[in-house]
Amino acid sequence: MSRIVETSRPEVPGYFEPLAEGGGLLDWSTAEQRLVAARNYWVSTASAAAVPHAMPVWGVWLEGRFLFSTGPRTRKARNLASNARAVVHLESAAQLVVVDGVARQVSDATVIESFVSAYNPKYRWNFTAADLSSGELFEVSPLKAFAWLGDEGADFSATGTRWVFENSPTVQERLQLRHQPAQRVRVR
């Protein structure tokens, strides 16, 4: 897993209380527990032409990254082939966890086996490693993440937390990315 280099309150005036006035920041372990326990996730991608696409998927949070499978001709897979940026979101907006990251196809046999071992009992499914040997498995590694624990009042405004991971673009790179087409996103 990537190391967290910054934990802070999201700066959205009128929504989140400043850290000095609100509650404390959430521990990353709280967000990870929700990612592990979730059954359904939303994955959002964008095409090379920056056309957004969101779909619910089943998957597993494993060793600091989100793993999911999709057919090679699905819009998700086609989008990720041209633009590796992806967002993973839990179903609930009240108990929110959002992971903004970079996706890649997984071909490593050990990772595929770990995915199958976690996925099959979770969903009562019967994937085999052979089922995922042609590029159907993707992983999303976090660049940053957001979470909060309620949909109103202090539960919402005083728990908002943002994490930035060590592989996230620098501030200068983020400013440059705002002026580039989506397919040119560079991640280091």
C-alpha positions as a Markdown table, in Angstrom:
| # | Residue | x | y | z |
|---|---|---|---|---|
| 1 | Met | 0.0 | 0.0 | 0.0 |
| 2 | Ser | 1.1 | 3.5 | -0.7 |
| 3 | Arg | 2.1 | 5.6 | 2.3 |
| 4 | Ile | -0.2 | 8.4 | 3.4 |
| 5 | Val | 1.7 | 11.7 | 3.2 |
| 6 | Glu | -1.1 | 14.1 | 4.2 |
| 7 | Thr | -4.3 | 13.9 | 6.3 |
| 8 | Ser | -6.5 | 16.9 | 6.4 |
| 9 | Arg | -10.0 | 18.4 | 6.4 |
| 10 | Pro | -11.4 | 19.0 | 2.9 |
| 11 | Glu | -11.5 | 22.7 | 2.3 |
| 12 | Val | -15.1 | 23.3 | 1.1 |
| 13 | Pro | -16.5 | 26.5 | 2.8 |
| 14 | Gly | -20.0 | 26.0 | 4.2 |
| 15 | Tyr | -19.7 | 22.2 | 4.2 |
| 16 | Phe | -17.0 | 21.1 | 6.6 |
| 17 | Glu | -16.0 | 22.7 | 9.9 |
| 18 | Pro | -12.4 | 23.8 | 10.1 |
| 19 | Leu | -10.4 | 21.3 | 12.0 |
| 20 | Ala | -9.9 | 23.7 | 14.9 |
| 21 | Glu | -13.7 | 24.0 | 15.3 |
| 22 | Gly | -14.9 | 20.5 | 14.3 |
| 23 | Gly | -14.2 | 17.0 | 15.5 |
| 24 | Gly | -11.0 | 15.2 | 14.7 |
| 25 | Leu | -9.9 | 13.6 | 11.5 |
| 26 | Leu | -10.8 | 10.0 | 10.8 |
| 27 | Asp | -8.2 | 7.3 | 10.9 |
| 28 | Trp | -7.4 | 5.7 | 7.5 |
| 29 | Ser | -8.2 | 2.4 | 9.2 |
| 30 | Thr | -11.9 | 3.5 | 9.6 |
| 31 | Ala | -12.1 | 4.1 | 5.8 |
| 32 | Glu | -10.3 | 0.9 | 5.0 |
| 33 | Gln | -12.7 | -1.1 | 7.2 |
| 34 | Arg | -15.6 | 0.2 | 5.2 |
| 35 | Leu | -13.8 | -0.5 | 1.9 |
| 36 | Val | -13.2 | -4.1 | 3.0 |
| 37 | Ala | -16.7 | -4.7 | 4.3 |
| 38 | Ala | -18.6 | -3.1 | 1.4 |
| 39 | Arg | -20.5 | -5.4 | -0.9 |
| 40 | Asn | -21.2 | -3.0 | -3.8 |
| 41 | Tyr | -18.9 | -0.3 | -5.2 |
| 42 | Trp | -19.3 | 2.3 | -7.9 |
| 43 | Val | -16.4 | 2.7 | -10.3 |
| 44 | Ser | -16.2 | 5.8 | -12.4 |
| 45 | Thr | -14.0 | 6.2 | -15.4 |
| 46 | Ala | -13.7 | 8.6 | -18.4 |
| 47 | Ser | -13.0 | 7.9 | -22.0 |
| 48 | Ala | -10.2 | 9.5 | -24.0 |
| 49 | Ala | -12.7 | 12.1 | -25.0 |
| 50 | Ala | -13.4 | 12.8 | -21.3 |
| 51 | Val | -16.9 | 11.2 | -21.4 |
| 52 | Pro | -17.7 | 10.0 | -17.9 |
| 53 | His | -19.0 | 6.6 | -17.1 |
| 54 | Ala | -20.1 | 5.1 | -13.7 |
| 55 | Met | -21.2 | 1.6 | -13.0 |
| 56 | Pro | -21.7 | -0.5 | -9.9 |
| 57 | Val | -19.3 | -3.5 | -9.5 |
| 58 | Trp | -18.4 | -6.2 | -7.1 |
| 59 | Gly | -14.8 | -6.2 | -5.9 |
| 60 | Val | -12.4 | -6.5 | -3.0 |
| 61 | Trp | -10.2 | -4.0 | -1.1 |
| 62 | Leu | -7.0 | -6.0 | -0.7 |
| 63 | Glu | -3.6 | -4.9 | 0.5 |
| 64 | Gly | -4.3 | -1.2 | 0.0 |
| 65 | Arg | -5.9 | -1.3 | -3.4 |
| 66 | Phe | -9.3 | -2.0 | -5.0 |
| 67 | Leu | -9.6 | -5.0 | -7.3 |
| 68 | Phe | -12.5 | -5.7 | -9.6 |
| 69 | Ser | -13.1 | -7.7 | -12.7 |
| 70 | Thr | -14.8 | -6.6 | -15.9 |
| 71 | Gly | -15.0 | -7.9 | -19.5 |
| 72 | Pro | -12.3 | -6.6 | -21.9 |
| 73 | Arg | -14.9 | -5.0 | -24.1 |
| 74 | Thr | -16.9 | -3.2 | -21.4 |
| 75 | Arg | -16.9 | 0.6 | -21.4 |
| 76 | Lys | -15.0 | 0.5 | -18.1 |
| 77 | Ala | -12.2 | -1.6 | -19.7 |
| 78 | Arg | -12.1 | 0.5 | -22.9 |
| 79 | Asn | -12.0 | 3.7 | -20.9 |
| 80 | Leu | -9.2 | 2.5 | -18.6 |
| 81 | Ala | -7.2 | 1.5 | -21.7 |
| 82 | Ser | -7.1 | 5.1 | -22.8 |
| 83 | Asn | -7.3 | 6.9 | -19.4 |
| 84 | Ala | -6.0 | 5.1 | -16.3 |
| 85 | Arg | -7.6 | 7.5 | -13.8 |
| 86 | Ala | -10.6 | 6.0 | -11.9 |
| 87 | Val | -12.7 | 6.7 | -8.8 |
| 88 | Val | -14.1 | 4.1 | -6.5 |
| 89 | His | -17.1 | 5.1 | -4.3 |
| 90 | Leu | -19.1 | 3.1 | -1.8 |
| 91 | Glu | -22.9 | 3.0 | -2.1 |
| 92 | Ser | -23.7 | 5.2 | 0.8 |
| 93 | Ala | -23.3 | 9.0 | 0.6 |
| 94 | Ala | -23.9 | 9.2 | 4.4 |
| 95 | Gln | -21.1 | 6.7 | 5.3 |
| 96 | Leu | -18.9 | 7.9 | 2.5 |
| 97 | Val | -15.5 | 6.6 | 1.3 |
| 98 | Val | -14.3 | 7.8 | -2.1 |
| 99 | Val | -10.9 | 6.6 | -3.6 |
| 100 | Asp | -9.4 | 8.6 | -6.4 |
| 101 | Gly | -6.7 | 6.6 | -8.1 |
| 102 | Val | -4.9 | 5.0 | -11.0 |
| 103 | Ala | -6.1 | 1.7 | -12.5 |
| 104 | Arg | -4.1 | -1.0 | -14.3 |
| 105 | Gln | -4.8 | -4.4 | -15.6 |
| 106 | Val | -3.5 | -7.2 | -13.3 |
| 107 | Ser | -1.6 | -10.2 | -14.8 |
| 108 | Asp | 0.4 | -11.2 | -11.7 |
| 109 | Ala | -0.7 | -14.8 | -10.8 |
| 110 | Thr | -0.2 | -14.2 | -7.1 |
| 111 | Val | -2.5 | -11.1 | -7.1 |
| 112 | Ile | -5.1 | -13.0 | -9.2 |
| 113 | Glu | -5.1 | -15.9 | -6.7 |
| 114 | Ser | -5.4 | -13.4 | -3.8 |
| 115 | Phe | -8.4 | -11.8 | -5.5 |
| 116 | Val | -10.1 | -15.1 | -6.2 |
| 117 | Ser | -9.5 | -16.2 | -2.6 |
| 118 | Ala | -11.1 | -13.1 | -1.3 |
| 119 | Tyr | -13.8 | -12.6 | -3.9 |
| 120 | Asn | -15.3 | -16.1 | -4.1 |
| 121 | Pro | -16.4 | -16.4 | -0.5 |
| 122 | Lys | -17.5 | -12.8 | -0.3 |
| 123 | Tyr | -19.9 | -13.1 | -3.2 |
| 124 | Arg | -20.5 | -16.9 | -3.2 |
| 125 | Trp | -18.9 | -17.0 | -6.7 |
| 126 | Asn | -16.6 | -19.5 | -8.4 |
| 127 | Phe | -14.0 | -17.5 | -10.3 |
| 128 | Thr | -10.8 | -19.4 | -11.1 |
| 129 | Ala | -7.5 | -17.8 | -11.9 |
| 130 | Ala | -7.9 | -19.0 | -15.5 |
| 131 | Asp | -11.1 | -17.0 | -15.8 |
| 132 | Leu | -9.1 | -13.8 | -15.2 |
| 133 | Ser | -6.0 | -14.6 | -17.2 |
| 134 | Ser | -6.9 | -12.5 | -20.2 |
| 135 | Gly | -6.9 | -9.0 | -18.7 |
| 136 | Glu | -10.2 | -9.0 | -16.9 |
| 137 | Leu | -8.9 | -8.0 | -13.5 |
| 138 | Phe | -8.1 | -4.4 | -12.7 |
| 139 | Glu | -6.6 | -2.8 | -9.6 |
| 140 | Val | -7.1 | 0.8 | -8.5 |
| 141 | Ser | -4.3 | 2.2 | -6.4 |
| 142 | Pro | -5.2 | 5.3 | -4.4 |
| 143 | Leu | -3.8 | 8.8 | -5.1 |
| 144 | Lys | -6.2 | 10.4 | -2.6 |
| 145 | Ala | -9.3 | 9.5 | -0.7 |
| 146 | Phe | -12.2 | 11.2 | 1.1 |
| 147 | Ala | -14.5 | 10.0 | 3.9 |
| 148 | Trp | -17.2 | 11.3 | 6.3 |
| 149 | Leu | -19.5 | 9.5 | 8.7 |
| 150 | Gly | -22.9 | 11.2 | 8.4 |
| 151 | Asp | -25.3 | 12.9 | 6.1 |
| 152 | Glu | -26.2 | 15.9 | 8.2 |
| 153 | Gly | -25.0 | 18.0 | 11.2 |
| 154 | Ala | -21.8 | 17.4 | 13.0 |
| 155 | Asp | -21.6 | 13.8 | 11.8 |
| 156 | Phe | -21.1 | 15.2 | 8.4 |
| 157 | Ser | -19.4 | 18.5 | 8.9 |
| 158 | Ala | -17.0 | 17.5 | 11.6 |
| 159 | Thr | -15.7 | 14.1 | 10.3 |
| 160 | Gly | -14.8 | 15.0 | 6.7 |
| 161 | Thr | -11.3 | 13.8 | 6.1 |
| 162 | Arg | -9.0 | 13.7 | 3.0 |
| 163 | Trp | -5.9 | 11.5 | 2.6 |
| 164 | Val | -3.2 | 12.1 | 0.1 |
| 165 | Phe | -0.9 | 9.1 | -0.8 |
| 166 | Glu | 2.8 | 9.3 | -1.7 |
| 167 | Asn | 2.2 | 8.5 | -5.4 |
| 168 | Ser | -0.2 | 11.4 | -5.8 |
| 169 | Pro | 0.7 | 14.2 | -8.3 |
| 170 | Thr | 2.5 | 17.2 | -6.8 |
| 171 | Val | 0.6 | 20.5 | -6.5 |
| 172 | Gln | 2.4 | 21.7 | -9.6 |
| 173 | Glu | 1.4 | 18.6 | -11.5 |
| 174 | Arg | -2.2 | 19.0 | -10.3 |
| 175 | Leu | -2.3 | 22.5 | -11.7 |
| 176 | Gln | -0.9 | 21.4 | -15.0 |
| 177 | Leu | -3.4 | 18.5 | -15.1 |
| 178 | Arg | -6.4 | 20.9 | -14.9 |
| 179 | His | -5.4 | 22.3 | -18.3 |
| 180 | Gln | -4.8 | 19.0 | -20.0 |
| 181 | Pro | -7.2 | 16.5 | -21.6 |
| 182 | Ala | -8.1 | 13.6 | -19.4 |
| 183 | Gln | -6.1 | 11.1 | -21.4 |
| 184 | Arg | -2.9 | 13.0 | -20.7 |
| 185 | Val | -3.0 | 12.5 | -16.9 |
| 186 | Arg | 0.5 | 11.7 | -15.7 |
| 187 | Val | 0.9 | 9.8 | -12.5 |
| 188 | Arg | 4.2 | 9.1 | -10.8 |
